[in-house]
Amino acid sequence: MKHLLLDMWHFLFGGQQLTSQDRIALQIAAKYGLTKEYKTARRQNRRPLEALEEWDLVKEEDRKLFYD
């Protein structure tokens, strides 16, 4: 339910709709205190993995989460 409300907020007010990959990437970025930087990279049209790789945050076990 929480994700649905967030998606509706972004859709109605001009933000990008969150995908399942965005949610995973945001959790990873949050571990390192880089959510603001992640969101900035996404606004610059980088894909979720690209946005994380910019700071070398993607470990192999994290990368698998994106393809499950």
C-alpha positions as CSV (number, residue, x, y, z in Angstrom):
1,M,0.0,0.0,0.0
2,K,2.8,2.4,0.9
3,H,4.5,1.9,-2.5
4,L,1.2,2.5,-4.3
5,L,0.8,5.8,-2.5
6,L,4.3,6.9,-3.4
7,D,3.8,6.0,-7.0
8,M,0.6,7.9,-7.1
9,W,2.3,11.0,-5.5
10,H,5.1,10.9,-8.1
11,F,2.7,10.4,-11.0
12,L,0.4,13.3,-9.9
13,F,3.0,15.8,-9.0
14,G,5.6,15.3,-11.7
15,G,8.1,13.0,-10.2
16,Q,9.2,9.7,-11.7
17,Q,7.2,6.7,-10.9
18,L,9.2,4.4,-8.6
19,T,10.0,1.0,-10.0
20,S,10.9,-2.1,-8.0
21,Q,14.5,-1.5,-9.1
22,D,14.3,2.0,-7.7
23,R,13.1,0.7,-4.4
24,I,16.0,-1.8,-4.2
25,A,18.5,0.9,-5.2
26,L,17.1,3.4,-2.6
27,Q,17.5,0.8,0.1
28,I,21.1,0.3,-0.9
29,A,21.8,4.0,-1.1
30,A,20.2,4.5,2.3
31,K,22.7,2.1,3.8
32,Y,25.4,4.5,2.9
33,G,23.5,7.8,3.4
34,L,23.4,8.6,-0.3
35,T,19.7,8.8,-1.0
36,K,19.8,12.4,-2.1
37,E,22.7,11.7,-4.5
38,Y,20.8,8.6,-5.8
39,K,17.7,10.7,-6.5
40,T,19.8,13.4,-8.2
41,A,21.4,10.8,-10.5
42,R,17.9,9.3,-11.4
43,R,16.7,12.8,-12.3
44,Q,19.6,13.0,-14.7
45,N,18.1,9.9,-16.4
46,R,20.6,7.3,-15.1
47,R,19.2,3.8,-14.6
48,P,19.0,2.6,-11.0
49,L,22.2,0.4,-11.3
50,E,24.0,3.2,-13.1
51,A,23.2,5.6,-10.3
52,L,24.6,3.3,-7.7
53,E,27.6,2.3,-9.7
54,E,28.6,6.0,-9.7
55,W,29.7,5.6,-6.1
56,D,30.7,1.9,-6.3
57,L,27.9,0.8,-4.1
58,V,26.8,-2.3,-5.9
59,K,28.0,-5.6,-4.5
60,E,27.5,-8.8,-6.4
61,E,24.7,-10.0,-4.0
62,D,23.0,-6.6,-4.4
63,R,23.2,-6.8,-8.2
64,K,21.3,-10.2,-8.1
65,L,18.4,-8.4,-6.4
66,F,17.8,-6.4,-9.6
67,Y,17.3,-9.5,-11.7
68,D,15.2,-11.7,-9.5
